[in-house]
């Protein structure tokens, strides 16, 4: 088993391991900089799992920002039949791509 952690960012939870690449909501950090997450909900060293209440004290996960980008367009289409009501709205979410560097309990 490999060490992993569960972190929270942008209102969502992610299970991460070392060298994992993931996309999260925009963090507002420039490319190449490091980000430190202290909202660690659970940490495993491969054998033992530590679950926080609600967070694990002194646990940190550091990551490097690979890029800031916009995700694919999502189209929301609303319609009410026989009323002539149609509405089409598009949305592109701002995202940050991260590479997990270290997990420390």
C-alpha positions in Angstrom: 0.0 0.0 0.0 1.1 3.5 -0.8 0.6 6.5 1.4 -2.3 8.7 0.6 -4.4 11.6 2.0 -7.8 13.0 1.6 -7.8 16.8 1.2 -10.6 19.4 0.8 -10.4 22.3 -1.5 -13.0 24.3 -3.4 -15.8 22.5 -1.4 -14.8 19.1 -2.8 -12.8 16.2 -1.4 -9.9 14.5 -3.3 -8.0 11.3 -2.5 -4.3 12.1 -3.5 -1.1 10.1 -3.6 2.4 11.3 -4.2 2.9 12.4 -7.9 -0.8 12.5 -8.5 -1.9 15.1 -11.1 -5.4 16.5 -10.5 -7.6 19.5 -11.4 -9.2 21.6 -8.7 -11.2 24.8 -8.7 -9.0 27.9 -9.4 -6.7 28.7 -6.5 -5.3 32.0 -7.8 -1.6 30.8 -7.6 0.8 31.3 -10.5 2.3 28.5 -12.5 5.3 26.8 -10.9 4.5 27.9 -7.3 3.8 25.5 -4.5 0.6 25.3 -2.6 0.1 23.8 0.9 -3.1 22.2 1.9 -3.8 22.0 5.7 -7.4 20.9 5.3 -6.4 17.2 5.4 -9.3 15.0 6.4 -7.5 11.7 6.5 -3.9 10.4 6.1 -2.7 6.9 5.6 1.0 5.8 5.7 0.2 2.5 3.9 -0.6 0.5 7.0 -2.5 2.8 9.4 -5.3 5.3 8.6 -5.7 8.4 10.6 -9.1 10.2 10.3 -9.4 13.7 11.5 -12.2 15.3 13.5 -12.8 17.1 11.2 -9.1 17.6 10.1 -5.9 15.9 11.0 -3.8 18.2 13.1 -0.2 18.9 11.8 -0.9 17.1 8.5 0.0 18.9 5.3 0.0 18.1 1.6 2.1 20.2 -0.7 1.6 20.5 -4.4 3.1 22.3 -7.4 0.9 24.3 -9.8 1.3 22.9 -13.3 -1.1 25.3 -15.1 -4.2 27.5 -14.7 -6.8 26.8 -17.4 -10.5 26.8 -18.3 -12.4 23.5 -18.5 -14.6 22.3 -21.3 -17.8 24.2 -21.9 -20.9 22.9 -20.2 -24.2 23.8 -21.8 -27.3 24.2 -19.7 -30.5 24.1 -21.8 -33.9 24.9 -20.2 -37.2 24.4 -22.0 -40.9 24.4 -21.1 -42.9 22.5 -23.6 -45.7 24.2 -25.5 -44.8 27.7 -24.0 -42.2 28.8 -26.4 -39.7 29.1 -23.6 -36.1 28.0 -24.4 -32.9 29.2 -22.7 -29.4 28.1 -23.5 -26.5 29.1 -21.2 -22.9 28.0 -21.5 -20.3 27.9 -18.7 -16.6 27.2 -18.5 -15.1 26.5 -15.1 -11.7 28.0 -14.2 -9.4 25.2 -13.0 -5.9 24.7 -11.6 -3.9 21.6 -12.5 -1.7 20.4 -9.5 1.0 17.8 -9.0 1.2 16.4 -5.5 4.7 16.6 -4.1 4.7 15.5 -0.5 2.2 14.1 2.1 3.3 14.6 5.7 1.5 13.5 8.8 
